[in-house]
Structures are given as C-alpha cells and as structure tokens.
Amino acid sequence: MEKLVIATRASALALWQAYHIKARIEAAFPEVTVELNEITSKGDKILDKPLALVGGKGHFTKELEDEMLAGNADMAVHSLKDVPTYIPKGLELCAITKRQDQSDVFLSHTYKSLDDLPEGAVVGTTSLRRRMQLLEKRLDLKVKDLRGNVNTRLRKLKEGQYDAIILAYIGLHRLDLLKDIPHVQKLDFFIPPMGQAALGIEIVADNDRVREIAMTLNDEDTFLCTKVERDFISVIGAGCSAPVAVNAVIVEGEKEKRVAVRAMIGYPDGTHILHESMESSIDEADILGDMLAQKMIERGALDLLAEAEKIAFKDEMPQRL
C-alpha cells in the first residue's frame, strides 16, 4: 500500500478541500492511502490586520510549501486565489481542478440586496478588489474591515456589526452555510480575483509518481484560464496592496472556442478605475495574460498601482513623522 501525504491549512474550508482531493485520489488509486498534514498558517493566526500588512497571500501557502520541501508532505491543496505567482524552487503547481461558481455574494440579515442598502450602510470586506468594485457602484456606503474565519465573519454579521458583508459564494456553498442567512444575492457584476473557485495542486517537483496522481485532478480548460489570469498578475506586478480583478473564460466563437479575459485596476475608494478586456484563440492564449497586462501598462496601470498601494489601508498603517 502506497502512502501520500497532503499538506493543508487547518481551517474548515481548507480541510473540506483537502478531504475532497483525498477522496478523489483514493477512488482513482485504490492502492494509495492518503493522509493529511494539518497546519495552521500565519495567515490564519493573524486575524486583526489586513493580509496586505502581514505579507499578503503567501502567508496562506508558505508553511505548506515548507513542509513539502522538508520531506513531510508530497502534495499541498490550496485555494488557487491564495497561491502567489512565484512558486519556490523544488515545487511545482502542476494541476488545477475544474472551476466552480466564482461569484462574490452579498449577505445580510436586514436588507434584501445591495441596492436596498441605505446611504451610509456598513459593509464588511477585507478584499481591496471587492472594496473597489463596491464603491465604484455605491460610493455612499461605508466599508469596514472584516477578518476571521468564515464562521466568525457570519457571527459578526448576525450580531449587527455590519449591515451586510461580501464573501465568496463557493466557500459558503461547500460548508453549507448559506441556509442560515436570510438575504443572499450573487454579485454577478463583480469581476473575480485570479484563480477564484479552483483548487491548486502543488507537488514536490521531482516526484513523478505524485505528478502522475495529481494530473488526474487537472481540468485543461481551468488550467488554461487560470494561467492567463496568473500571467496577467505576474506581469502587472500586483500584490495584496492593490485592488485588481481579472477573470478569463472559454467562449464559443463562430468557428472555434476562444479565451476571453477582462480585468480592472483602481483605487480602493472606487475611483481611478481602468477596465480592459481581450480575446484570443485557444492556441494563442499562452500570451493573452501578458498582452492584457501590457495593454493596461500602456494606459498607466503601473503608476495607478503604485498610488493605490500608498493609499491602501492608510488608516491602519503607521504615519511617518
């Protein structure tokens, strides 16, 4: 009997994801026993500051990668949106699972929809991407930081600390938490973040057997679309301190399937927004993310990002004397 060890964060959603992959592997490879190596990441421990102020999304993946590099795990399962575009030497992001519903979702115990919120209503989110898109539509709202695990965020909403909060639909769906919330609205006009609603399978690069197993989890269309998104983020140089949204999808063209990608960059206060989109054949999609990034750079995206980073979380950052 072979053994394969999966490194995973210890949060409820991360464990759901890891057990989901464990079940798929054991069904496809009956000779393999999968064990979980549960780790509480730095990103899960620091709950009183926005991620951008503690180093960004890499804090959800670094400890898992360290376990693989130390020989204590063969594979890690990540929410792909949390995986930086840089992968450490010796590791490989080799498979991406089929993407599910990418929607952001409005949740409230009082108001039926975003449009029903009164002027000055308090909306909870830590995401600069969501803050930007929310304030672009409703500049009259007050956006308040929201940290903690999913259950903590929902408890804060129920206690009335917020009039509404915005979370990713897929996590709430996987944990069956939507049934307890009176008012739920999918925000279809929001552009998702890179990698939303897909799982990234990272492995030790020189382990051919683990790669063989991991590749059975890969969805080619999702891999292609998320590569476009990750290439865009890599070229544009956007970190957690920048409000950036990017999403690529497969569309049916007149003669062939094509890849369409759209992106937006702006200030966290919903101003100075750049929108851009492009489309290519699947054969040319390898350079689509780079091309979109260059197109936005020509329109001033780098200066915009630099300024957005200066003003992001300015209330939480120490003031220079």
N, C-alpha and C positions, 0 to 999 in steps of 0.2 A: 504493500500500500504506500503510495506516494503522499507526501505532505507538502502543502503550500500555505505559506503564512501571509495574510493580508494585513498591512498596517492601516489603521483607520482612526479618525478622531473619535472621541467617546461621546459626542453629542447624540441626541436621539435621532436626528436626521441622518447624520453620518453613519450611525450603526444600521439604520434601515437600509442605506445604500450598500454597505459592506455585506450585510446578510443577503441582500438581493443578488449581489455578484457571487457570493459563496454558493447560493442555491443553484445559480445558472452553471457554475463551473462543475459542481458535483453531479448535476444532472447530465452534463455533456461528457464528463470524465469520471465514471464510477470508481475508477482505480485511485482517484485523488481525494484525499481528506484535506479540507480547508480549515485552518484555524485563524482566529482574529487576534491581532496585537493591538489593543486599545490604548490610545494615547490622548492625553489632554493637552491640546496645543496651546501655545502662548496666546493665540487669537481668541481661544475660548476662556482663558483665565482673566485677561484684561477686559473688563466689561464696563469700565467707567470712562473710557476715552474712545473717540472715533478711531477706526483702524488706521487711517492715514497718519495719525500722530504716534502710532506704535510700530510703524514699519510696513503697513499695508498687508495685502493678501498673502504674502509669503509666510506670514505667521500661522496660517492655517495648514501649510504644507511642509514647512521646514523640518519639524520634528519627525514626520512620517518619512521624509527623504533620508534623514539621518539614520533612522532605524534600518532602512534598506541598505545604505552604504556601510553600516556596521555589521551587516550579515544577519540581522534579527528579523527581517521580513523579505519576501520575494516580490511583493506587489503592494501598491497602495491604491486605494479607491478615493477619488476626490470629486467634489462638485467642480466641474471644469471651470466655472467662472472664478473659482478661488485659486486657480493654478497660474502662476506668473508665466510670461512667455519664455523666460530663461529656465532651462532645465539643467541641473548640475551634471557635470561630467560623471559618467558611470551609470547614469539613469536614462530612461527613455520613456516618453509619453507615446505609447505605441498603439493604443486603441481608444476609441470614443464610442460610447453606447448611443443607441438611437435616441434622438432628442424628443422630448415630450413637450407639454404645453409650457411656453415661455412667458406667459402673461405675468405682469405685475397685477396685484389685486388690492382694491380699496376695501377696508374693513371698518365697520362702525356699529356701535350699539344704539345709535340715535338717528343717524342720517342715512337715507337710502342710497345715495350716490354722491360722487364728487361735486356734481352740480348743485346738490341740495345743501352743501355746507354753507353756513352763513359767513359773511365777511368777518375776518379775524379768527376763524376757527383754527384750532391747533391740530396739526397733522404730524404724526411721528414717522420719521425715517432717518437713518444714518447715511444712506446712499446719496452721494452728491449727484449721481445720474438721475435718481428719482426727484431729488430736490429741484434740480434744473428744469426737468420736464413739467413738474407740478407747478412751479412758479411761472413758467412760460405761459401756462394756461390760466392760472389763478394767482395773480400777483398779490391779491388781497389776503391770502392765507398766511398763517404763522407756522413755520416748520420748526419742529423741536426734535432734538437728537433722540434716538431710540436704540439702546443696546440691550444685550441679554439674549438668552436662547429664545426659541420660538414661544415656548410656554410663558416665559417671563414677559415677553412683549405683549402677548394676548392678555395676560393678567393686568398689565398696566393700562391697556385699553379698557378692560372691563371695570377697573377701578375709577375710570373717568379722568385719568391723567392726560388723555388725548381725546379729541372729538372723533378722530379717525387715525388709522395707521395704514401704511402701504408695505406689503410683503410680497415675496414671490409665491405665485399660486402653487407651484409644483411641490414645494416642501410641505405646505399645509395639506395638500391633497394626499401626499404619501403618508403623512402621520394622522390622517382622518380628523383634522381639527376644524374644518370649515363648518361642520354641522352645528357647532355651538355659537356661531356668530350670526346675529340677526340680519345684518345687511352686508352683502358681498357683491362687489362689482369688478369685473375684469376691465383693466385699463388698456384697451386694445390700441390706443393711440400712443402709448409709451413704447419707445424703442428699447429692447432688452440690452443687457450687457453682454460682452464677449462670453460665449460658452454657456449661457443660461440653459438650464433644464437638460444638460447632458452630463454624463459621468466620464471622467478621465481616468484611464487605467495606466498607471506608471509602473515600470518594472526595472529590475536590475538589468542593465543593457547586455551583459554577456551571458545571460541565461536563456538559451534557445528554447528549452522546454517550457519555461514560463511564457516566453513570447508566443509560442505555438498555442498555448491555452488562452492567453489574453486576446489573440487575434480573432478567436471565435466570438468575442464580445463586440467586435468592431462593426459599426454601421458606416458604409462607404459615403453615403450622402452627408451624414452628420459630420464625418471626419473632414470632408471637403469644405463644407460650410464653416465649420469652426476654425479650420486652418485659415480661411480668408479673414475671419474676424481676428484671430491671433496675430496674423501677419500685419494687419492694419494697426493694431495696438502696439506691436513691436516697433514698426517704422515711425509712428507718430510719437512714440516715447511717452505714452500716457500712463501715469501711476495712479494710486488711490486718491491723490490730492486733486485730481482733475475730473470734472464731470464729462464723461464720454459714454456714448451709447453706440453700439454697432451690431448689426444683425444681417446675416446672409441666409438666403433661402434658395432652394431649387424651384425654378418656374418652368412651365411648359411654353416653349417658343413655337413659332409657326412650323419649323422643321425639326427642331431638336430641343432637348432640355437645356436650360441655361441657368446661370447663377446670378442672382440679383443681390446687391448689398447696399445698405443705407446706413448712414452714420450722422451723428450730431455731436457737436462740441460747443461748450459755452461756459458762462459764469454760473456758479452755484445759485445766484439770485435770479436765474431765469432770463438774464439779459445777454447781449452779445453772442447770440446763437448762430452757429454755422450748420446748415443742413447740406448734405451731399449724398448722391447715390450713383451707382454704376451697374453695369450688367455685362456679362461676357458669356461665351460658350464654355461648357464644362472643360474643354481641352485647354482653354486659356485661363482658367480660374486660379492656377498656381500663382499668377502675378496680380490677380484682381485686388487683393488686400493692399499690396504695395502701391498699386496705381491709384486707389482711392485715397490712401494716405498722402501721396504726393500731390494729388489734386487739391486736398484740403490745406496742405502746407503752402501751396501757391496762393491760397486765399488768406493766408495769415494765421493758420492754426497754431503754429509753434509760439508766436507771441501771445496769442489768446490763452493757450495752455499755461504759459509762464505766469501770466497775470492771474488766471483762475487759481493757480496753486498758491499765490501770495494771499489771496483773499479767502481761500477755503478755511473754515474753522478758525477765522481770525479771533473770534471771541474766546476760544479755548486756548489759543497759543499765547505764550508769554510775550508781553510787549517789550520791544527793545528800548533801552534808555538812550 
